[in-house]
Amino acid sequence: MAKQANLYSFPDVQSLAPALRAYVISCQEAGIARHGVFKVAVSGGSLPKTLAAALLSPPSSETDTVKWDKWEIFFADERAVPLEHEDSNYALLKAELLDKLPQEITQPTVHPIDTQYLDDAQELADQYEQVLVRSFASRDSVKLPIFDLLLLGCGPDGHTCSLFPGHDLLRETSAWVAPIEDSPKPPPRRVTLTLPVVTHAVRVAFVATGGGKKEIMKEIFESDSGLPCALVNEGTGERCSWFVDNAAVEGVSYPRRPFSL
Ligand SMILES: O=C1O[C@H](COP(=O)(O)O)[C@@H](O)[C@H](O)[C@H]1O
């Protein structure tokens, strides 16, 4: 039987953060060993705050080091708004994490969307896909980009990235980055990594916290819901790990694992 997604549950965000940190650093080390850099894509929503709690804490040992100079940060999805807009996932990551990095270190390379294409979601997506093509080598030789890690959120409706339940975008098979003009969650115009790209990553980590997620977590983990988060679980199996607090999985019958690398 195919191995399934790992579910790691913690009493609260404070105890979740060190485990998430250890996991991200292990993915970072694997990426650097493979190709000298760490290619990671991040979501918006509640994720950047928890990620900052994990990554901005002081190291606990010599090997517990976030090598920011080796990080290439992409966006798993982005809203078609200016980079300083309150709805921008880039702005959120910047405020929660990037602006808090020590000034004296070599900063990570960050790949935001090109805002000159905000009025044309298809072009915005195509241009972001070209960013990936340049970073991951030419599309002729690479069928799909392989991120070292995707750090994803899970919406209360089971969406992840800007892949929404029942949306046609879930059937996309060829694009790496796709536009969406009718996101049920505002703002409506966005771009997103597609499901094949998400499930092709070396590792995928979801972070979901708070009691507001528990009903959708039941659907994702207990039934054949076809929800976007569940499709990622199916497509990635044991390469997928969920970092949740107990409130988010209260009443969910799915085996929790003790966290270990
Ligand atoms: O709209 C979005 O929502 C999801 C989930 O957000 P959360 O606040 O429920 O964690 C997020 O992962 C995505 O990046 C964002 O664009």
The ligand as an SDF file (V2000), in Angstrom:
LIG
                    3D

 16 16  0  0  0  0  0  0  0  0999 V2000
   -5.7480   32.9090   -0.2440 O   0  0  0  0  0  0  0  0  0  0  0  0
   -4.9050   32.2330    0.2780 C   0  0  0  0  0  0  0  0  0  0  0  0
   -5.2500   31.3890    1.2810 O   0  0  0  0  0  0  0  0  0  0  0  0
   -4.4760   30.2360    1.6020 C   0  0  0  0  0  0  0  0  0  0  0  0
   -4.8740   29.7490    2.9950 C   0  0  0  0  0  0  0  0  0  0  0  0
   -4.7480   30.8160    3.9070 O   0  0  0  0  0  0  0  0  0  0  0  0
   -4.9350   30.6290    5.4640 P   0  0  0  0  0  0  0  0  0  0  0  0
   -4.9800   32.0430    6.0230 O   0  0  0  0  0  0  0  0  0  0  0  0
   -6.2260   29.8930    5.6970 O   0  0  0  0  0  0  0  0  0  0  0  0
   -3.7570   29.8890    5.9740 O   0  0  0  0  0  0  0  0  0  0  0  0
   -3.0050   30.5190    1.4580 C   0  0  0  0  0  0  0  0  0  0  0  0
   -2.2680   29.3270    1.6460 O   0  0  0  0  0  0  0  0  0  0  0  0
   -2.7440   31.1150    0.0660 C   0  0  0  0  0  0  0  0  0  0  0  0
   -1.3710   31.3350   -0.1550 O   0  0  0  0  0  0  0  0  0  0  0  0
   -3.4770   32.4140   -0.0310 C   0  0  0  0  0  0  0  0  0  0  0  0
   -3.2830   33.0470   -1.2790 O   0  0  0  0  0  0  0  0  0  0  0  0
  1  2  2  0
  2  3  1  0
  2 15  1  0
  3  4  1  0
  4  5  1  0
  4 11  1  0
  5  6  1  0
  6  7  1  0
  7  8  2  0
  7  9  1  0
  7 10  1  0
 11 12  1  0
 11 13  1  0
 13 14  1  0
 13 15  1  0
 15 16  1  0
M  END
$$$$
